[in-house]
Amino acid sequence: MNRPIRRVAIAVGVLMCALLINLNFVQVVKSDSYRNNKNNRRVILNEYANPRGSIIVQGTPIAESVPTKDELKYLRKYPDGPTYADLTGWYSLIYDKNGLEDAEDGLLSGNDSRLLGSRITDLLTGRTPEGGSIELTVNKAAQKAAVKGLGGRRGAVVALDPRTGAILAAASSPSYDPSVLSSHNLDAIQASYKKLNDNKEQPLLPRAFQASYPPGSVMKVIVAAAALRDGKKPTDVIPAPNVLQLPNGGTMRNFNGETCGNGKTTTLIQALTISCNTAFGQLGVTVGQQKLQDEANLFGMDGQDFSMPLTVSGSSMGKINDGSQLAQSSIGQFNVQMTPMQAAMIAAAVENNGTLMKPYLVQQELAPNLSVLNKTDPQVQSQVLPADLNSELQTMMESVVKSGTGTKAQIPGERVGGKTGTADNSDKNGKALAPHAWFNGYAADPAHPIAIAVVLENAGVSGNESAGGEAAAPLARDVMKAYLDDTSGR
């Protein structure tokens, strides 16, 4: 009789232990997983029960939460959404978050540890908890000029304050409206996302920060900097043959068989002014791969991603195996890849006496009561050139705009420097496409300088190296002028 009772008791004990183990597993081990599961209705209701903080540009919200009368108490809206989509990203019931909505989620949602005191006060007083806000460095006039100038064409614009690293404009085209992904209608969100994601023009791609392109002759600025550091002077005579025999086989020619200088030599400054391929192909080989790579690293082209706080893809010279590949890389072809942000950083460093400042997008982080939690202080990233050599590079870049390939970037009364680029590229099958058009440069206004980069995808005529000067330079000029003419908030 006792044996069956003991067996039942043991069985019940085992079941009780299993129940307790499972209960602890669910409540302790799996609690975060269940709590954060997007299919958990309670999580969604709680997330939308309180307003997120705003994302602000010059006093105007470009992302804000507004009250609703439906089950989800607040709706995320993006006034002028397509203009700032690269920056805000979206906040969605289905597709989570990206852009600043993701990078600054802790503060915007109110979960940042710095807001603990505010949350406790709200709990005690019965007020609705709110998220903190962020104020961006962006200039409205420059941003709107960038979007208008792109005009729906595939490409991007990035503008920086070269003295601080503050991002003044960042726009990609084509763009999209984040509001269509932030509605409370699940079917509408899914349909909108599918349409955007399936679009071959890639409107969801933040080209300004995460698209990499062959930079073409924009790369010559770095080669020129390395040559100056190596002892060259702007007036030095360098080889510039009509046909350059490459060290490991192959040849390099100038556009349309053009002649640089006397057909054999030209000066360094004139080579940059007219964008002479053979001169810079040979110059890169003469300076050497290591020195070029060292200089590229100083400008930020080290292949590493960085955040500001949005992620910026790394730019790189790529793998170079021999002298012929080095010559091609020196004119921004072969494996060289550059983001628009990187191109803007190059121009910014040259304008700022050779000092590259770390780019940043968030000017201030604010508590719900608008007290300042944090203010970004400008930081030096590197010294790309000593000031005396950088002054020579400025002279060379300003010659490009005064009398070379970049004359359409001229702004009356302003000292403008720049570099055009026309980059050959091909599709995934190796078929040649129309070249990308580039311009990077600066307006060295004493009070309000600006550095800029523009890329327009496949904007040139195949075989025509003037695309950068014809298509990209005018857009850069218009954005810089819009910023210089703007007096708001200064």
One Martini backbone bead per residue (centre of mass of N, CA, C, O) as a GRO file, in nm:
protein
  490
    1MET     BB    1   0.058   0.062  -0.021
    2ASN     BB    2   0.305   0.258   0.008
    3ARG     BB    3   0.425   0.235  -0.274
    4PRO     BB    4   0.203   0.378  -0.445
    5ILE     BB    5   0.210   0.644  -0.284
    6ARG     BB    6   0.502   0.712  -0.343
    7ARG     BB    7   0.472   0.725  -0.650
    8VAL     BB    8   0.265   0.952  -0.655
    9ALA     BB    9   0.435   1.155  -0.496
   10ILE     BB   10   0.668   1.166  -0.698
   11ALA     BB   11   0.505   1.252  -0.945
   12VAL     BB   12   0.398   1.513  -0.820
   13GLY     BB   13   0.676   1.636  -0.758
   14VAL     BB   14   0.776   1.645  -1.048
   15LEU     BB   15   0.548   1.826  -1.158
   16MET     BB   16   0.601   2.065  -0.966
   17CYS     BB   17   0.890   2.117  -1.059
   18ALA     BB   18   0.822   2.168  -1.355
   19LEU     BB   19   0.634   2.405  -1.303
   20LEU     BB   20   0.842   2.587  -1.159
   21ILE     BB   21   1.050   2.592  -1.385
   22ASN     BB   22   0.864   2.707  -1.604
   23LEU     BB   23   0.782   2.964  -1.456
   24ASN     BB   24   1.074   3.077  -1.436
   25PHE     BB   25   1.135   3.072  -1.737
   26VAL     BB   26   0.909   3.266  -1.823
   27GLN     BB   27   0.966   3.507  -1.605
   28VAL     BB   28   1.286   3.525  -1.658
   29VAL     BB   29   1.411   3.423  -1.930
   30LYS     BB   30   1.144   3.509  -2.131
   31SER     BB   31   1.036   3.794  -2.063
   32ASP     BB   32   1.171   3.980  -2.271
   33SER     BB   33   1.069   3.837  -2.523
   34TYR     BB   34   0.765   3.874  -2.465
   35ARG     BB   35   0.759   4.181  -2.410
   36ASN     BB   36   0.910   4.249  -2.707
   37ASN     BB   37   0.696   4.138  -2.870
   38LYS     BB   38   0.515   4.259  -3.143
   39ASN     BB   39   0.256   4.060  -3.079
   40ASN     BB   40   0.219   4.219  -2.823
   41ARG     BB   41  -0.034   4.418  -2.745
   42ARG     BB   42   0.067   4.560  -2.487
   43VAL     BB   43   0.321   4.680  -2.608
   44ILE     BB   44   0.186   4.861  -2.817
   45LEU     BB   45   0.007   5.024  -2.626
   46ASN     BB   46   0.239   5.135  -2.451
   47GLU     BB   47   0.407   5.271  -2.681
   48TYR     BB   48   0.134   5.458  -2.764
   49ALA     BB   49   0.060   5.614  -2.484
   50ASN     BB   50   0.308   5.804  -2.546
   51PRO     BB   51   0.493   6.068  -2.635
   52ARG     BB   52   0.720   6.145  -2.844
   53GLY     BB   53   0.971   6.309  -2.929
   54SER     BB   54   1.122   6.554  -3.109
   55ILE     BB   55   1.236   6.660  -3.429
   56ILE     BB   56   1.458   6.941  -3.484
   57VAL     BB   57   1.454   7.240  -3.707
   58GLN     BB   58   1.481   7.546  -3.634
   59GLY     BB   59   1.209   7.500  -3.434
   60THR     BB   60   1.105   7.260  -3.623
   61PRO     BB   61   0.920   6.991  -3.664
   62ILE     BB   62   0.996   6.667  -3.839
   63ALA     BB   63   0.901   6.507  -3.574
   64GLU     BB   64   0.583   6.390  -3.433
   65SER     BB   65   0.336   6.365  -3.176
   66VAL     BB   66  -0.013   6.289  -3.204
   67PRO     BB   67  -0.324   6.284  -3.113
   68THR     BB   68  -0.587   6.046  -3.077
   69LYS     BB   69  -0.905   5.833  -3.107
   70ASP     BB   70  -0.769   5.572  -3.079
   71GLU     BB   71  -0.612   5.307  -2.937
   72LEU     BB   72  -0.378   5.467  -3.035
   73LYS     BB   73  -0.288   5.768  -2.889
   74TYR     BB   74  -0.038   5.796  -3.098
   75LEU     BB   75   0.101   5.978  -3.382
   76ARG     BB   76   0.336   5.969  -3.629
   77LYS     BB   77   0.479   6.265  -3.774
   78TYR     BB   78   0.596   6.425  -4.107
   79PRO     BB   79   0.671   6.713  -4.179
   80ASP     BB   80   0.811   6.720  -4.470
   81GLY     BB   81   0.919   6.423  -4.509
   82PRO     BB   82   1.102   6.397  -4.778
   83THR     BB   83   1.319   6.611  -4.691
   84TYR     BB   84   1.401   6.421  -4.404
   85ALA     BB   85   1.420   6.103  -4.435
   86ASP     BB   86   1.730   6.045  -4.398
   87LEU     BB   87   1.705   6.130  -4.090
   88THR     BB   88   1.448   6.017  -3.944
   89GLY     BB   89   1.293   5.814  -4.072
   90TRP     BB   90   1.102   5.561  -3.896
   91TYR     BB   91   0.779   5.479  -3.717
   92SER     BB   92   0.660   5.142  -3.679
   93LEU     BB   93   0.445   4.882  -3.624
   94ILE     BB   94   0.612   4.676  -3.822
   95TYR     BB   95   0.914   4.826  -3.907
   96ASP     BB   96   0.982   4.991  -3.677
   97LYS     BB   97   1.307   5.142  -3.699
   98ASN     BB   98   1.485   5.436  -3.825
   99GLY     BB   99   1.724   5.632  -3.801
  100LEU     BB  100   1.668   5.854  -3.552
  101GLU     BB  101   1.444   5.678  -3.429
  102ASP     BB  102   1.671   5.472  -3.349
  103ALA     BB  103   1.934   5.620  -3.248
  104GLU     BB  104   1.718   5.802  -3.040
  105ASP     BB  105   1.510   5.623  -2.879
  106GLY     BB  106   1.562   5.656  -2.576
  107LEU     BB  107   1.484   5.958  -2.570
  108LEU     BB  108   1.215   5.971  -2.738
  109SER     BB  109   1.066   5.749  -2.545
  110GLY     BB  110   1.186   5.795  -2.229
  111ASN     BB  111   1.423   5.559  -2.149
  112ASP     BB  112   1.627   5.733  -2.055
  113SER     BB  113   1.815   5.766  -1.769
  114ARG     BB  114   1.798   6.089  -1.765
  115LEU     BB  115   1.460   6.056  -1.723
  116LEU     BB  116   1.388   5.945  -1.440
  117GLY     BB  117   1.294   6.196  -1.284
  118SER     BB  118   1.061   6.262  -1.479
  119ARG     BB  119   0.906   5.995  -1.441
  120ILE     BB  120   0.853   6.023  -1.139
  121THR     BB  121   0.700   6.289  -1.150
  122ASP     BB  122   0.473   6.187  -1.334
  123LEU     BB  123   0.373   5.967  -1.138
  124LEU     BB  124   0.305   6.162  -0.895
  125THR     BB  125   0.121   6.376  -1.080
  126GLY     BB  126  -0.019   6.230  -1.346
  127ARG     BB  127   0.141   6.268  -1.587
  128THR     BB  128   0.228   6.242  -1.908
  129PRO     BB  129   0.466   6.086  -2.048
  130GLU     BB  130   0.773   6.196  -2.209
  131GLY     BB  131   0.986   6.257  -2.445
  132GLY     BB  132   1.260   6.351  -2.580
  133SER     BB  133   1.461   6.579  -2.767
  134ILE     BB  134   1.597   6.686  -3.093
  135GLU     BB  135   1.854   6.900  -3.223
  136LEU     BB  136   1.960   7.003  -3.522
  137THR     BB  137   2.208   7.126  -3.766
  138VAL     BB  138   2.016   7.195  -3.978
  139ASN     BB  139   1.947   7.377  -4.276
  140LYS     BB  140   1.674   7.465  -4.441
  141ALA     BB  141   1.777   7.602  -4.699
  142ALA     BB  142   1.981   7.382  -4.782
  143GLN     BB  143   1.788   7.140  -4.786
  144LYS     BB  144   1.583   7.251  -4.996
  145ALA     BB  145   1.792   7.296  -5.221
  146ALA     BB  146   1.876   7.001  -5.248
  147VAL     BB  147   1.601   6.881  -5.321
  148LYS     BB  148   1.544   7.063  -5.564
  149GLY     BB  149   1.806   6.995  -5.726
  150LEU     BB  150   1.752   6.692  -5.759
  151GLY     BB  151   1.455   6.641  -5.871
  152GLY     BB  152   1.447   6.304  -5.846
  153ARG     BB  153   1.720   6.233  -5.887
  154ARG     BB  154   1.972   6.027  -5.862
  155GLY     BB  155   2.109   6.103  -5.537
  156ALA     BB  156   2.327   6.342  -5.350
  157VAL     BB  157   2.355   6.557  -5.049
  158VAL     BB  158   2.631   6.721  -4.867
  159ALA     BB  159   2.661   6.944  -4.581
  160LEU     BB  160   2.916   7.145  -4.413
  161ASP     BB  161   3.075   7.266  -4.133
  162PRO     BB  162   3.416   7.297  -4.136
  163ARG     BB  163   3.466   7.413  -3.831
  164THR     BB  164   3.273   7.166  -3.683
  165GLY     BB  165   3.088   6.929  -3.855
  166ALA     BB  166   2.820   7.023  -3.919
  167ILE     BB  167   2.517   6.930  -4.052
  168LEU     BB  168   2.336   7.112  -4.305
  169ALA     BB  169   2.299   6.870  -4.521
  170ALA     BB  170   2.078   6.578  -4.619
  171ALA     BB  171   2.017   6.421  -4.937
  172SER     BB  172   1.793   6.205  -5.114
  173SER     BB  173   1.745   6.047  -5.446
  174PRO     BB  174   1.482   5.929  -5.404
  175SER     BB  175   1.215   5.966  -5.193
  176TYR     BB  176   1.004   5.971  -4.892
  177ASP     BB  177   0.723   5.910  -4.673
  178PRO     BB  178   0.712   5.822  -4.342
  179SER     BB  179   0.400   5.839  -4.285
  180VAL     BB  180   0.317   5.568  -4.440
  181LEU     BB  181   0.472   5.395  -4.194
  182SER     BB  182   0.302   5.542  -3.928
  183SER     BB  183   0.047   5.432  -3.927
  184HIS     BB  184  -0.256   5.240  -3.807
  185ASN     BB  185  -0.254   5.085  -4.088
  186LEU     BB  186  -0.147   4.783  -4.175
  187ASP     BB  187  -0.213   4.759  -4.477
  188ALA     BB  188  -0.090   5.033  -4.563
  189ILE     BB  189   0.196   4.979  -4.470
  190GLN     BB  190   0.256   4.725  -4.638
  191ALA     BB  191   0.201   4.853  -4.916
  192SER     BB  192   0.409   5.082  -4.896
  193TYR     BB  193   0.662   4.915  -4.845
  194LYS     BB  194   0.654   4.740  -5.095
  195LYS     BB  195   0.669   4.969  -5.299
  196LEU     BB  196   0.943   5.085  -5.197
  197ASN     BB  197   1.116   4.816  -5.196
  198ASP     BB  198   1.054   4.752  -5.517
  199ASN     BB  199   1.195   4.997  -5.604
  200LYS     BB  200   1.459   5.053  -5.827
  201GLU     BB  201   1.535   5.348  -5.703
  202GLN     BB  202   1.569   5.338  -5.392
  203PRO     BB  203   1.423   5.532  -5.158
  204LEU     BB  204   1.539   5.385  -4.883
  205LEU     BB  205   1.817   5.488  -4.956
  206PRO     BB  206   2.084   5.648  -4.783
  207ARG     BB  207   2.297   5.794  -4.988
  208ALA     BB  208   2.457   6.004  -4.818
  209PHE     BB  209   2.574   5.745  -4.621
  210GLN     BB  210   2.534   5.433  -4.786
  211ALA     BB  211   2.645   5.518  -5.063
  212SER     BB  212   2.871   5.387  -5.307
  213TYR     BB  213   3.125   5.535  -5.522
  214PRO     BB  214   3.288   5.623  -5.782
  215PRO     BB  215   3.469   5.940  -5.783
  216GLY     BB  216   3.684   5.996  -5.957
  217SER     BB  217   3.834   6.314  -5.959
  218VAL     BB  218   3.801   6.360  -5.651
  219MET     BB  219   4.060   6.191  -5.576
  220LYS     BB  220   4.277   6.414  -5.658
  221VAL     BB  221   4.290   6.563  -5.389
  222ILE     BB  222   4.447   6.342  -5.236
  223VAL     BB  223   4.685   6.323  -5.429
  224ALA     BB  224   4.769   6.620  -5.400
  225ALA     BB  225   4.823   6.608  -5.096
  226ALA     BB  226   5.044   6.389  -5.109
  227ALA     BB  227   5.234   6.553  -5.294
  228LEU     BB  228   5.277   6.793  -5.106
  229ARG     BB  229   5.393   6.622  -4.871
  230ASP     BB  230   5.630   6.511  -5.077
  231GLY     BB  231   5.723   6.820  -5.213
  232LYS     BB  232   5.533   6.944  -5.388
  233LYS     BB  233   5.433   7.200  -5.618
  234PRO     BB  234   5.204   7.367  -5.801
  235THR     BB  235   5.448   7.457  -6.020
  236ASP     BB  236   5.525   7.190  -6.085
  237VAL     BB  237   5.654   6.970  -6.311
  238ILE     BB  238   5.468   6.712  -6.479
  239PRO     BB  239   5.366   6.439  -6.611
  240ALA     BB  240   5.152   6.458  -6.941
  241PRO     BB  241   5.062   6.246  -7.137
  242ASN     BB  242   4.849   6.134  -7.374
  243VAL     BB  243   4.997   5.852  -7.313
  244LEU     BB  244   4.995   5.614  -7.051
  245GLN     BB  245   5.219   5.390  -6.936
  246LEU     BB  246   5.171   5.126  -6.749
  247PRO     BB  247   5.355   4.932  -6.536
  248ASN     BB  248   5.145   4.653  -6.582
  249GLY     BB  249   4.993   4.749  -6.811
  250GLY     BB  250   4.864   4.951  -7.020
  251THR     BB  251   4.654   5.245  -7.056
  252MET     BB  252   4.626   5.612  -7.043
  253ARG     BB  253   4.377   5.862  -7.103
  254ASN     BB  254   4.232   6.130  -7.213
  255PHE     BB  255   3.974   6.293  -7.285
  256ASN     BB  256   3.934   6.272  -7.618
  257GLY     BB  257   4.254   6.312  -7.653
  258GLU     BB  258   4.359   6.519  -7.480
  259THR     BB  259   4.571   6.792  -7.391
  260CYS     BB  260   4.833   6.844  -7.163
  261GLY     BB  261   4.974   7.104  -7.219
  262ASN     BB  262   5.237   6.981  -7.437
  263GLY     BB  263   5.189   6.649  -7.409
  264LYS     BB  264   5.406   6.591  -7.154
  265THR     BB  265   5.354   6.849  -6.968
  266THR     BB  266   5.271   6.995  -6.640
  267THR     BB  267   5.123   7.137  -6.387
  268LEU     BB  268   4.975   7.068  -6.099
  269ILE     BB  269   4.754   7.287  -6.104
  270GLN     BB  270   4.662   7.232  -6.400
  271ALA     BB  271   4.584   6.936  -6.364
  272LEU     BB  272   4.348   7.002  -6.170
  273THR     BB  273   4.191   7.216  -6.330
  274ILE     BB  274   4.154   7.000  -6.591
  275SER     BB  275   4.173   6.700  -6.518
  276CYS     BB  276   4.440   6.513  -6.554
  277ASN     BB  277   4.488   6.183  -6.585
  278THR     BB  278   4.788   6.120  -6.654
  279ALA     BB  279   4.911   6.291  -6.430
  280PHE     BB  280   4.769   6.134  -6.187
  281GLY     BB  281   4.854   5.852  -6.252
  282GLN     BB  282   5.161   5.911  -6.221
  283LEU     BB  283   5.157   6.050  -5.943
  284GLY     BB  284   5.063   5.804  -5.780
  285VAL     BB  285   5.308   5.629  -5.847
  286THR     BB  286   5.527   5.822  -5.739
  287VAL     BB  287   5.426   5.842  -5.445
  288GLY     BB  288   5.259   5.596  -5.360
  289GLN     BB  289   5.059   5.382  -5.191
  290GLN     BB  290   5.115   5.446  -4.890
  291LYS     BB  291   5.084   5.757  -4.902
  292LEU     BB  292   4.799   5.754  -5.010
  293GLN     BB  293   4.672   5.594  -4.779
  294ASP     BB  294   4.750   5.783  -4.551
  295GLU     BB  295   4.592   6.027  -4.662
  296ALA     BB  296   4.315   5.893  -4.680
  297ASN     BB  297   4.290   5.837  -4.376
  298LEU     BB  298   4.289   6.137  -4.285
  299PHE     BB  299   4.013   6.187  -4.453
  300GLY     BB  300   3.854   5.884  -4.382
  301MET     BB  301   3.968   5.648  -4.590
  302ASP     BB  302   3.949   5.338  -4.401
  303GLY     BB  303   3.676   5.148  -4.429
  304GLN     BB  304   3.509   5.269  -4.188
  305ASP     BB  305   3.257   5.287  -3.999
  306PHE     BB  306   3.027   5.547  -3.882
  307SER     BB  307   2.887   5.779  -3.641
  308MET     BB  308   2.639   6.092  -3.623
  309PRO     BB  309   2.453   5.864  -3.542
  310LEU     BB  310   2.449   5.775  -3.811
  311THR     BB  311   2.532   5.555  -4.046
  312VAL     BB  312   2.853   5.536  -4.213
  313SER     BB  313   3.002   5.430  -4.471
  314GLY     BB  314   3.283   5.315  -4.583
  315SER     BB  315   3.573   5.440  -4.731
  316SER     BB  316   3.783   5.334  -5.025
  317MET     BB  317   4.054   5.227  -5.227
  318GLY     BB  318   4.112   4.945  -5.202
  319LYS     BB  319   4.248   4.697  -5.376
  320ILE     BB  320   4.609   4.692  -5.455
  321ASN     BB  321   4.850   4.514  -5.672
  322ASP     BB  322   4.952   4.752  -5.870
  323GLY     BB  323   5.049   5.015  -6.068
  324SER     BB  324   4.801   5.020  -6.253
  325GLN     BB  325   4.591   5.029  -6.023
  326LEU     BB  326   4.702   5.287  -5.895
  327ALA     BB  327   4.646   5.475  -6.131
  328GLN     BB  328   4.338   5.429  -6.137
  329SER     BB  329   4.291   5.516  -5.837
  330SER     BB  330   4.402   5.818  -5.880
  331ILE     BB  331   4.115   5.864  -6.062
  332GLY     BB  332   3.871   5.702  -5.913
  333GLN     BB  333   3.900   5.401  -5.982
  334PHE     BB  334   3.834   5.080  -5.978
  335ASN     BB  335   3.804   5.029  -5.614
  336VAL     BB  336   3.691   5.297  -5.554
  337GLN     BB  337   3.503   5.420  -5.262
  338MET     BB  338   3.235   5.673  -5.211
  339THR     BB  339   3.076   5.891  -5.016
  340PRO     BB  340   2.924   6.186  -4.984
  341MET     BB  341   3.031   6.242  -4.702
  342GLN     BB  342   3.332   6.207  -4.771
  343ALA     BB  343   3.348   6.432  -4.983
  344ALA     BB  344   3.274   6.658  -4.780
  345MET     BB  345   3.515   6.613  -4.588
  346ILE     BB  346   3.735   6.692  -4.784
  347ALA     BB  347   3.643   6.986  -4.829
  348ALA     BB  348   3.639   7.072  -4.530
  349ALA     BB  349   3.941   7.035  -4.467
  350VAL     BB  350   4.046   7.241  -4.672
  351GLU     BB  351   3.896   7.491  -4.563
  352ASN     BB  352   4.014   7.414  -4.252
  353ASN     BB  353   4.332   7.419  -4.271
  354GLY     BB  354   4.348   7.082  -4.260
  355THR     BB  355   4.096   7.032  -4.067
  356LEU     BB  356   3.921   6.756  -3.944
  357MET     BB  357   3.594   6.723  -3.857
  358LYS     BB  358   3.353   6.577  -3.687
  359PRO     BB  359   3.066   6.462  -3.770
  360TYR     BB  360   2.735   6.610  -3.694
  361LEU     BB  361   2.365   6.620  -3.612
  362VAL     BB  362   2.344   6.674  -3.302
  363GLN     BB  363   2.317   6.951  -3.104
  364GLN     BB  364   2.067   6.862  -2.906
  365GLU     BB  365   1.949   6.740  -2.593
  366LEU     BB  366   1.611   6.709  -2.465
  367ALA     BB  367   1.394   6.748  -2.238
  368PRO     BB  368   1.058   6.779  -2.191
  369ASN     BB  369   1.130   7.081  -2.061
  370LEU     BB  370   1.393   7.175  -2.251
  371SER     BB  371   1.627   7.088  -2.120
  372VAL     BB  372   1.970   7.036  -2.130
  373LEU     BB  373   2.150   6.735  -2.161
  374ASN     BB  374   2.306   6.786  -2.448
  375LYS     BB  375   2.603   6.919  -2.613
  376THR     BB  376   2.777   6.950  -2.896
  377ASP     BB  377   3.122   6.920  -2.942
  378PRO     BB  378   3.365   6.991  -3.129
  379GLN     BB  379   3.588   6.763  -3.318
  380VAL     BB  380   3.887   6.642  -3.390
  381GLN     BB  381   4.014   6.405  -3.625
  382SER     BB  382   4.229   6.557  -3.829
  383GLN     BB  383   4.542   6.624  -4.007
  384VAL     BB  384   4.584   6.640  -4.345
  385LEU     BB  385   4.741   6.923  -4.329
  386PRO     BB  386   4.935   7.159  -4.322
  387ALA     BB  387   4.862   7.486  -4.355
  388ASP     BB  388   5.064   7.556  -4.587
  389LEU     BB  389   4.979   7.322  -4.778
  390ASN     BB  390   4.674   7.376  -4.778
  391SER     BB  391   4.691   7.650  -4.920
  392GLU     BB  392   4.777   7.522  -5.188
  393LEU     BB  393   4.522   7.348  -5.226
  394GLN     BB  394   4.326   7.581  -5.237
  395THR     BB  395   4.441   7.713  -5.491
  396MET     BB  396   4.379   7.470  -5.672
  397MET     BB  397   4.066   7.451  -5.623
  398GLU     BB  398   4.009   7.749  -5.709
  399SER     BB  399   4.103   7.708  -6.003
  400VAL     BB  400   3.877   7.521  -6.092
  401VAL     BB  401   3.653   7.753  -6.060
  402LYS     BB  402   3.780   7.990  -6.218
  403SER     BB  403   3.919   7.799  -6.494
  404GLY     BB  404   3.786   7.518  -6.505
  405THR     BB  405   3.557   7.253  -6.449
  406GLY     BB  406   3.406   7.455  -6.201
  407THR     BB  407   3.259   7.732  -6.292
  408LYS     BB  408   2.948   7.659  -6.202
  409ALA     BB  409   3.033   7.728  -5.880
  410GLN     BB  410   3.014   8.016  -5.883
  411ILE     BB  411   3.021   8.300  -5.643
  412PRO     BB  412   2.963   8.606  -5.597
  413GLY     BB  413   3.203   8.715  -5.355
  414GLU     BB  414   3.328   8.423  -5.342
  415ARG     BB  415   3.537   8.169  -5.215
  416VAL     BB  416   3.580   7.901  -5.445
  417GLY     BB  417   3.612   7.549  -5.419
  418GLY     BB  418   3.700   7.249  -5.625
  419LYS     BB  419   3.573   6.922  -5.764
  420THR     BB  420   3.543   6.729  -6.027
  421GLY     BB  421   3.341   6.434  -6.140
  422THR     BB  422   3.374   6.136  -6.362
  423ALA     BB  423   3.224   5.813  -6.327
  424ASP     BB  424   3.274   5.510  -6.404
  425ASN     BB  425   3.028   5.247  -6.474
  426SER     BB  426   2.840   4.943  -6.386
  427ASP     BB  427   2.671   4.675  -6.393
  428LYS     BB  428   2.636   4.347  -6.276
  429ASN     BB  429   2.724   4.261  -6.592
  430GLY     BB  430   2.934   4.499  -6.705
  431LYS     BB  431   2.770   4.725  -6.812
  432ALA     BB  432   2.792   5.025  -6.935
  433LEU     BB  433   2.735   5.339  -6.793
  434ALA     BB  434   2.657   5.626  -6.715
  435PRO     BB  435   2.810   5.862  -6.558
  436HIS     BB  436   2.898   6.003  -6.274
  437ALA     BB  437   2.827   6.307  -6.097
  438TRP     BB  438   3.067   6.537  -5.951
  439PHE     BB  439   3.092   6.749  -5.646
  440ASN     BB  440   3.348   6.917  -5.452
  441GLY     BB  441   3.338   7.180  -5.193
  442TYR     BB  442   3.364   7.545  -5.126
  443ALA     BB  443   3.278   7.826  -4.909
  444ALA     BB  444   3.496   8.085  -4.770
  445ASP     BB  445   3.329   8.217  -4.557
  446PRO     BB  446   3.410   8.384  -4.276
  447ALA     BB  447   3.128   8.329  -4.115
  448HIS     BB  448   2.983   8.095  -4.336
  449PRO     BB  449   3.092   7.819  -4.405
  450ILE     BB  450   3.094   7.567  -4.680
  451ALA     BB  451   3.056   7.221  -4.746
  452ILE     BB  452   3.042   6.995  -5.043
  453ALA     BB  453   2.839   6.724  -5.192
  454VAL     BB  454   2.780   6.580  -5.525
  455VAL     BB  455   2.560   6.321  -5.661
  456LEU     BB  456   2.489   6.185  -5.993
  457GLU     BB  457   2.340   5.933  -6.137
  458ASN     BB  458   2.391   5.885  -6.455
  459ALA     BB  459   2.436   6.209  -6.575
  460GLY     BB  460   2.605   6.133  -6.815
  461VAL     BB  461   2.775   6.099  -7.101
  462SER     BB  462   2.914   5.864  -7.258
  463GLY     BB  463   3.255   5.969  -7.257
  464ASN     BB  464   3.192   6.223  -7.067
  465GLU     BB  465   3.392   6.435  -6.842
  466SER     BB  466   3.173   6.692  -6.778
  467ALA     BB  467   2.947   6.620  -6.570
  468GLY     BB  468   3.035   6.755  -6.303
  469GLY     BB  469   3.030   7.053  -6.418
  470GLU     BB  470   2.734   7.046  -6.545
  471ALA     BB  471   2.552   6.902  -6.305
  472ALA     BB  472   2.681   6.936  -6.004
  473ALA     BB  473   2.788   7.228  -5.964
  474PRO     BB  474   2.520   7.393  -5.969
  475LEU     BB  475   2.396   7.257  -5.724
  476ALA     BB  476   2.612   7.337  -5.522
  477ARG     BB  477   2.581   7.638  -5.556
  478ASP     BB  478   2.281   7.662  -5.463
  479VAL     BB  479   2.324   7.556  -5.176
  480MET     BB  480   2.538   7.754  -5.081
  481LYS     BB  481   2.372   8.012  -5.138
  482ALA     BB  482   2.132   7.951  -4.953
  483TYR     BB  483   2.303   7.960  -4.696
  484LEU     BB  484   2.436   8.245  -4.728
  485ASP     BB  485   2.146   8.396  -4.752
  486ASP     BB  486   2.083   8.293  -4.474
  487THR     BB  487   1.964   8.447  -4.145
  488SER     BB  488   1.847   8.229  -3.985
  489GLY     BB  489   1.956   8.158  -3.661
  490ARG     BB  490   2.225   8.367  -3.626
   0.00000   0.00000   0.00000
